[in-house]
Amino acid sequence: MKNLQDFYDPVLDERNGRKPVYINKHLEKDFILFCAKVDKRPHKVAEYLISLGINSIKHNTDKKVQFDIKAL
């Protein structure tokens, strides 16, 4: 008999320590298609884009933002 704590739940692993973000359903569809095209996990891309935007505003107010999706 296995312990329940040894049970691997990929959904729990992905959601642990995260909060939902609500966006327009049409934007979500385009976002999912984009992530599939670049072969990246949607939550990783979303975290990257949000972090990039916030850090750009804080630290580089005079520079243009550049995206490096391949580096995820």
For each residue, the residues with C-beta under 8 A, 3 or more apart:
1:
2: 6 7
3: 6 7
4: 7
5:
6: 2 3
7: 2 3 4
8: 13
9: 12 13
10: 13 14
11: 14 15
12: 9 15 16
13: 8 9 10 16
14: 10 11 18 43
15: 11 12 18
16: 12 13
17:
18: 14 15 43
19:
20:
21: 46 50
22:
23: 27 28 31
24: 27 28
25: 28 29
26: 29 30
27: 23 24 30 31
28: 23 24 25 31 32
29: 25 26 32 33
30: 26 27 33 34
31: 23 27 28 34 35 42 45 46
32: 28 29 35 36 42
33: 29 30 36 37
34: 30 31 37 38 45
35: 31 32 38 40 41 42 45
36: 32 33 39
37: 33 34
38: 34 35 45 69 70
39: 36
40: 35 44 45 69 72
41: 35 44 45
42: 31 32 35 45 46
43: 14 18 46 47
44: 40 41 47 48 72
45: 31 34 35 38 40 41 42 48 49 69 72
46: 21 31 42 43 49 50
47: 43 44 50 51
48: 44 45 51 52 69 72
49: 45 46 52 53 67
50: 21 46 47 53 54
51: 47 48 54 55
52: 48 49 55 56 65 67
53: 49 50 56 57 65
54: 50 51 57 58
55: 51 52 58 59 60
56: 52 53 59 60 61 63 65
57: 53 54 61
58: 54 55
59: 55 56
60: 55 56 63 65
61: 56 57
62:
63: 56 60
64:
65: 52 53 56 60
66:
67: 49 52
68: 71 72
69: 38 40 45 48 72
70: 38
71: 68
72: 40 44 45 48 68 69
